[in-house]
């Protein structure tokens, strides 16, 4: 039986470069080449992946352990590939990749309530009255998002729709156009994007006719009405239609990845969400957040943190290796953080409570100088004693790495210009 061979886009280009004549029949492969081009991953110049640890992780049990202190808890430190840098025994894979990690051990803030702290860390601004601050992902989408691709420039995976302790925040005064596409986080527990395909019984021609009719009705509606709400609805509809195109929908097909790679990420929502994040930045998406919840450990802190750390260690380490193998780590900043830390003092339920005064954030990739720890806390973890770092400082640092001017101003919903990063923010020079 004769075998059927299908030339790839790379094969076509290689033959063309070598001057291989394809004769009059070349017209038949040009459409194939165009289709192949449209499905190729589009590598973005700069991107951000936020690994959001919702609930406030006990960073004193992860990145800044205190052995020998009554506050130290049950976990042991282990050495990393970076001399002098030690982290939790429950993060062994990340310990081997420490040369890519910058651990900021001197984070501090004043917000100890989940909702307010989440808004602060995710926007860089303390909640203030009527001002609708956009989340950092929306700001990145607004400033450097690629408007030419069918995919949205901001995607939230397993973040939910709330906007509170674990939910995704939106575009704020930038408008709903820059809010995230939310994937997962629903009751089904999966990572599917709903309504990407046509309904059963609806042919491609039926779909086309329906869209033409919808466009005509929308055009009539817009003749007598205008405003932000109408513009937002039109933008949302356009995004939805573009997302349904096969080339765009393919970005979310995790089944296209090798089973071995999916296993290495971990067969859970967070692990598979990290794999999807890599697929999305590979195709030109600017900002992807992946949420791992469950860090609100008022009770049985050590049992929960050990389990959550194992999930984080597997997915985070694989993500770094995968981004590096795809040539994407240098252009992608990875942030791992939650809304605050946990109390150094262990409570009577073997738990730790809310603590914004000393906590840690980890950065990697995107030109960030890894293999180091920035700042320090004292022996019992209760005070920052060296190089205090604020949330706006981190935002300003990431902005500088991805080509956004942190001092740029956008007009807010109250008619007042607001900078991308707080005016007091200072990029962390040691990381640049």
Buried (B, 14 or more C-beta within 10 A) or exposed (E): EEEEEEEEBEBBEEBEEEEEEEEEEEEEBEEBBEEBEBEEBBBBEBBBBBBBBBBBBBBBBBBBBBEEBEBBBEBEBBEBBBEEBBBBBBBBBBBEBBEBBBBBBBBBBEBBBBBBBBBBBBBBBBBEEEBBBBBBBBBBBBBBBBEEBBBBBBBBBBBBEEBBBBBBBBBBBBBBBBBBBBBBBBEEEBBEBEEBEEEEEEEEEEBEEEEEEEEEEBEEEEEEEEEEEEBBBBBEBBBEBBBBEEBBBBBBEBEEBEEEBBEBBBEBBBBBBBBBBBBBBBBBBBBBBBBBBBBBBBEEBBEBBBEBBBBBBBBBBBBBBBBBEBEBBEBBBBBBBBBBBBBBEBEEEBBBBBBBBBBBBBBBBBBBBBBBBBBBBBEBBBBBEEBEBBBBBBBBBBBBBBEBEBEBEBEBBEEEEBBBBBEEBBBBEBBE
